[in-house]
Amino acid sequence: MEPLELLRKAKRVVVCGIGNEVRGDDAFGVLVAERLKKLMNNPNVLVLNCGEMPESHTGKIVSFSPDLVVFVDAVDFGGSHGEMIVADPEKTTGSAVSTHGLPLKLLVEYLKTRLNAEFLLIGCQPAFLGLFQEPSEVIVERAESLARTLAEALGGG
């Protein structure tokens, strides 16, 4: 099933923005989450700014009882700066994908023991991950665009 179709079909959705705001392009996921929070007015959509530790939000995710969980993160998949990818987080491998400690694969495996949900990873190729760097213009534009697309697909306010 196509990602937009999955989003439109889902009754309850959690969007988890993952990233570090002080590491340049790694801010992608949190930028999307913060913008999406402002665009959404749907009680069946929970938007979480998970920072670098999405595993800290498992309680909120499980108690919301979603049928779709979307992770948004800076993903190093060898693409061009700002290129987007949609993937199954269970098929990802540790450091080859996420820029964070706990592989999403492990987090999804845990959540699947608690939820009957589908999982999706939307990633954007970072270029600048230095400490105390601002996110690049390309990443900020991609984050804004994705937030608008998600809000539209999820029936935002």
Protein Blocks (a to p, Z undefined) as FASTA:
>chain_A
ZZklmmmmpmbdcdddeddfkgojlmmmmmmmmmmmmmpccfkbccddekjmlmlmmmmm
mmnopabdcddddddehiaehiacdddfklpgfjlmmmcfbdfklmmmmmmmmpccdddd
dddddfblcehiacdfklmmmmmmmmmmmmmmnopZZ
